[in-house]
Amino acid sequence: MRLIIARSNFFSYSETFIEEQINQLEPIHVLYEGWQPSRLKAGGSLFSFPFSILAVRGILRRIIPGLYQKIYTYYLRRFLRVHKADAFLANYGPLGTNIYEACLAEGIPYSVVFLGFDAAEKKTLATYGARYALSLPRAKAIICVAESMRANLEEIAGPLPNLHVIPCGVDTSRFIPGTPKVGFNVISVARFAEKKGSLKSIQAFEILLRDFPDSQLRMIGDGPLWEEAKAYVSTQGLSDNIHFLGAMGQSDYLPLLQESNVFIQHSVLTPSGDSEGTPVAILEASACGLAICSTRHAGIPEAVIEGKTGLLVDEHDVEGMAAALKSLALDSEATRAYGVAARKHMEEAYDVVKLSAKIKGLLV
């Protein structure tokens, strides 16, 4: 299969699923750069001069977006012909709306992966909904990483028999259990963004410290709310127990997962409608044998079997999350049992090799 994969970013710490998708599916080319990706990961551009100049593209996109889309479609069609592509996979719904015309014109089946906000955020649905209605019914496959996304997309585009729910996966040969440190060690791997609920995780952990003052929380990631979270921890005098490690790659935070007992993430639906899909960090932590403490949100209840691989609370229930953490801290044997079950659940239902094979089978 001569597959083209498109994504919006060259690389992002928060898009490890797309990196793994590329590794597993082995496309002949990867395109990136926003919702109309024109740059090749291997180097070069779809465009010839002068459209290969970023400033020229930026001006056209801003001033004459309709004309720019026609130019983009022309050059993408040429690229697909030259490279004899026979399948196209677009990551994120908005990107899919900009490539489908070229694919249809060249007779190339295209598929679109929805990863979270693109099937839920109000502004995104308002902006791209009409184009979703045009492009999704004609796609070879629509892949959503959580069942919760289906209703929004079918409300816009009608029944979609080509929609498949395939969650994000985890490399279970790489993310394996280690030896946790002594004590009660909690970890978070997430961008400090509203939907991740990082401050709510901190506040739940703060309550836990009243009864378990030696507990430790390490938080990996950065983002728009990072400074606010650090300020809160400093003001509340929590700096001896809560540690901000910044953004890290998988190789750097893997050993930290393996040293921990519990993974925490208080994901929420934001007022703008922004939502998770299936948080990959929860899958990675589960594969490493950690008990999960999270919320009943999006694809999390599918990834975390409540009462078996971890504990879930309602969104915004900080006291409930604190109680869940306390129950895990009180019973180390139960916490270990959750972790063992979490590892087994990942092996059976979230192994990235198995899930990538499912995706591959849908593309042509």
C-alpha positions in Angstrom: 0.0 0.0 0.0 1.3 3.4 -1.0 -0.1 5.4 1.9 0.2 9.1 2.5 -0.4 10.3 6.1 -1.2 13.9 6.9 -0.9 15.7 10.3 -1.0 19.3 11.4 2.4 19.3 13.2 5.8 18.1 12.4 6.1 16.8 15.9 4.2 17.4 19.2 4.7 15.9 22.6 0.9 15.6 22.9 0.6 13.6 19.7 2.4 10.4 20.5 -0.4 8.4 19.0 0.2 9.9 15.6 3.9 9.2 15.9 3.1 5.6 16.7 0.6 5.4 13.9 3.3 6.6 11.4 5.7 4.0 12.8 3.3 1.2 12.4 1.7 2.0 9.1 4.9 3.0 7.3 3.6 5.6 4.8 5.6 6.5 1.8 5.2 10.2 2.8 4.1 12.2 5.8 2.6 15.7 5.1 2.4 18.4 7.8 1.8 22.1 8.4 -1.7 23.1 9.7 -5.0 22.0 8.2 -3.7 22.3 4.7 -0.4 20.4 5.1 2.0 21.0 2.3 5.5 20.2 3.7 7.0 16.8 3.6 8.6 15.3 6.7 11.3 13.9 4.5 12.0 17.5 3.3 10.5 19.6 0.5 7.1 20.9 -0.3 4.0 20.1 -2.4 4.3 23.5 -3.9 6.6 25.1 -6.5 7.8 28.7 -6.3 6.3 31.1 -5.2 3.8 29.1 -3.2 6.6 27.2 -1.5 7.3 30.4 0.4 5.5 30.4 3.8 4.7 34.1 3.7 3.0 33.8 0.3 0.9 30.9 1.6 0.0 32.8 4.7 -1.1 35.9 2.8 -3.3 33.9 0.4 -4.8 31.8 3.2 -5.8 35.0 5.0 -6.9 37.2 2.2 -8.3 34.8 -0.5 -8.9 31.5 1.4 -11.2 30.1 -1.4 -8.5 30.6 -4.0 -5.8 29.2 -1.8 -7.9 26.0 -1.3 -8.1 25.6 -5.1 -4.4 26.1 -5.4 -3.7 23.6 -2.6 -6.0 21.0 -4.2 -4.3 21.4 -7.5 -0.8 20.8 -6.0 -2.0 18.0 -3.8 -3.6 16.2 -6.8 -0.3 16.5 -8.6 1.6 15.1 -5.6 -0.7 12.2 -5.3 -0.3 11.3 -9.0 3.5 11.7 -9.0 3.8 9.4 -6.0 1.2 6.9 -7.2 -0.6 7.0 -3.8 -3.4 4.5 -3.3 -4.6 5.6 0.2 -4.6 8.8 2.3 -5.0 9.0 6.0 -5.8 12.5 7.6 -5.3 13.1 11.3 -8.0 15.4 12.7 -11.3 16.2 11.1 -10.5 19.8 9.9 -7.5 18.5 8.0 -9.7 15.9 6.3 -12.0 18.6 4.9 -9.1 20.1 3.0 -7.8 17.0 1.3 -10.9 15.1 0.3 -11.5 17.0 -3.0 -8.0 16.1 -4.3 -8.4 12.5 -3.2 -11.8 12.2 -4.9 -10.6 13.8 -8.1 -7.7 11.3 -8.2 -9.8 8.3 -7.2 -7.8 7.7 -4.0 -9.7 6.4 -1.0 -9.2 8.8 2.0 -9.8 8.1 5.7 -10.0 10.6 8.6 -9.0 10.0 12.2 -10.9 12.1 14.9 -8.9 12.4 18.1 -11.0 14.5 20.4 -11.7 18.3 20.1 -12.4 17.9 16.4 -15.6 16.0 17.1 -16.7 18.0 20.1 -15.5 21.6 20.4 -18.3 24.0 19.5 -16.2 26.4 17.5 -14.6 23.6 15.5 -18.0 22.0 14.7 -19.4 25.4 13.7 -16.5 26.2 11.4 -16.1 22.8 9.8 -19.5 21.1 10.2 -20.7 21.9 6.7 -17.6 20.4 5.2 -17.8 17.4 7.5 -21.3 16.8 6.1 -19.8 16.8 2.6 -16.6 14.9 3.2 -17.4 12.2 5.8 -20.0 10.2 4.0 -17.6 9.8 1.0 -14.6 8.7 3.1 -13.4 5.2 2.9 -13.3 5.1 6.7 -13.9 7.5 9.6 -11.9 6.4 12.7 -12.9 7.8 16.1 -10.8 7.0 19.1 -13.9 6.9 21.4 -17.5 5.9 21.0 -18.6 9.2 22.6 -17.6 11.0 19.4 -20.1 9.2 17.1 -23.2 11.1 18.1 -21.8 14.6 17.3 -20.5 13.5 13.9 -23.7 11.7 12.9 -25.8 14.7 14.0 -23.9 16.8 11.5 -23.4 14.3 8.6 -26.2 11.8 9.1 -25.8 8.0 9.7 -22.2 7.0 9.0 -21.8 3.3 8.3 -18.2 4.0 7.5 -17.4 5.1 11.1 -15.3 2.8 13.1 -14.3 3.2 16.8 -10.6 2.2 17.2 -9.0 3.7 20.3 -5.5 5.0 20.5 -3.0 2.2 21.3 0.1 1.7 23.3 3.3 -0.2 22.6 3.0 -2.9 25.2 6.5 -4.2 24.4 8.0 -0.9 25.4 5.7 0.3 28.2 6.1 -2.4 30.7 5.9 -2.5 34.5 8.9 -1.6 36.6 9.6 -1.4 40.3 7.7 1.4 42.1 9.6 3.5 44.6 8.8 3.1 48.3 5.9 5.3 49.4 2.8 6.5 47.6 3.9 8.0 44.3 1.5 9.6 41.9 2.3 10.8 38.4 0.6 12.9 35.7 1.6 13.2 32.1 -0.5 15.8 30.4 -0.5 19.2 28.8 -1.6 21.9 31.3 -4.7 22.7 29.3 -8.3 23.2 30.5 -9.6 19.8 29.4 -6.8 17.9 31.2 -8.0 19.3 34.6 -4.5 19.5 36.0 -5.4 22.0 38.7 -8.2 19.7 39.8 -5.8 16.8 40.1 -3.5 19.0 42.2 -6.4 20.0 44.5 -7.4 16.4 44.9 -3.8 15.5 45.8 -3.7 18.4 48.2 -6.6 16.9 50.1 -4.9 13.6 50.2 -1.9 15.2 51.8 -3.9 15.9 55.0 -3.9 12.1 55.7 -0.8 11.0 53.7 1.7 13.9 54.1 4.6 12.0 52.6 2.9 11.3 49.2 4.5 12.6 46.1 3.1 13.9 42.8 5.2 14.4 39.7 3.7 16.3 36.9 5.1 16.0 33.4 4.0 18.5 30.7 3.7 22.1 30.0 1.0 24.3 28.4 -1.1 27.4 28.8 -2.1 26.7 32.5 1.4 25.5 33.6 2.3 28.8 35.3 -1.1 29.0 37.0 -0.6 25.5 38.4 2.9 26.3 39.6 1.7 29.5 41.3 -1.1 27.6 43.1 1.3 24.9 44.4 3.8 27.6 45.6 1.0 29.7 47.3 -0.4 26.6 49.0 3.0 25.5 50.3 2.9 22.2 48.4 6.3 22.4 46.7 7.8 19.6 48.8 5.2 17.2 47.5 4.2 18.3 44.0 7.0 18.6 41.4 6.8 20.1 37.9 9.1 18.4 35.4 8.1 20.1 32.2 7.6 18.5 28.8 9.4 15.3 28.2 9.6 12.7 25.5 8.4 9.1 26.0 11.9 7.8 26.7 12.4 10.3 29.5 9.1 9.8 31.3 8.8 6.1 30.9 11.2 5.3 33.8 9.2 7.8 35.9 6.0 5.9 35.1 7.6 2.7 36.1 8.6 4.2 39.5 5.1 5.2 40.3 2.0 3.6 41.9 -0.9 5.7 40.6 -1.6 7.8 37.5 -3.9 10.8 37.9 -5.8 12.8 35.3 -8.9 14.8 35.9 -10.2 15.3 32.3 -13.3 17.4 31.8 -15.5 18.7 29.0 -14.7 22.4 28.8 -17.4 25.2 28.3 -16.2 25.5 24.7 -17.0 21.8 24.1 -13.3 20.7 24.0 -12.9 17.1 25.0 -10.5 14.3 25.2 -10.6 11.3 22.9 -8.6 8.5 24.6 -5.7 10.0 26.5 -2.6 8.0 25.5 -0.8 8.7 28.7 -3.5 6.7 30.6 -2.8 3.8 28.2 0.9 4.1 28.8 0.5 4.2 32.5 -1.8 1.2 32.5 0.7 -0.8 30.4 3.3 0.0 33.0 1.1 -1.5 35.7 -0.2 1.6 37.4 -3.6 2.0 39.0 -5.5 4.8 37.3 -7.4 7.6 39.0 -9.4 9.6 36.5 -12.8 10.8 35.4 -15.8 9.4 33.6 -15.0 11.4 30.4 -14.9 10.6 26.7 -13.0 7.3 26.1 -11.6 7.0 29.6 -14.3 4.6 30.9 -13.4 2.3 28.1 -9.7 2.5 28.8 -10.1 2.2 32.5 -12.4 -0.6 33.8 -13.9 1.1 36.8 -13.2 -0.9 40.0 -10.9 -3.3 38.2 -8.0 -1.3 36.6 -8.6 1.9 38.5 -11.1 4.4 40.0 -13.1 6.9 38.2 -15.1 9.9 39.5 -17.5 12.4 37.9 -16.0 15.4 36.2 -15.2 18.3 38.6 -15.6 16.1 41.6 -12.4 17.0 43.4 -13.5 15.6 46.7 -14.4 12.3 45.1 -11.0 12.1 43.4 -9.3 12.8 46.7 -11.3 10.0 48.3 -10.3 7.7 45.4 -6.6 8.6 46.0 -7.0 8.0 49.7 -8.5 4.5 49.1 -5.5 3.7 46.9 -3.1 5.0 49.4 -4.7 3.0 52.2 -4.6 -0.3 50.4 -1.4 -1.0 48.6 -2.4 -4.5 47.7 -5.5 -3.4 46.0 -3.5 -0.7 44.2 -1.1 -3.3 42.9 -4.0 -5.5 41.8 -5.5 -2.6 39.8 -2.1 -2.2 38.1 -1.9 -5.9 37.2 -5.4 -5.8 35.7 -4.6 -2.6 33.9 -1.6 -4.2 32.2 -3.7 -7.1 31.1 -6.4 -4.8 29.7 -3.8 -3.0 27.6 -2.4 -6.3 26.2 -5.8 -7.5 25.3 -7.6 -4.4 24.0 -5.1 -1.5 23.4 -2.0 -3.1 21.9 -0.9 -0.7 19.2 0.3 -3.4 16.8 -3.2 -5.0 16.8 -5.0 -1.7 16.5 -2.8 -0.5 13.7 -3.6 -3.6 11.8 -7.3 -2.8 12.1 -6.7 0.7 10.8 -4.6 -0.6 7.9 -7.3 -3.0 6.9 -9.8 -0.1 6.5 -7.7 2.2 4.3 -8.0 0.6 0.9 
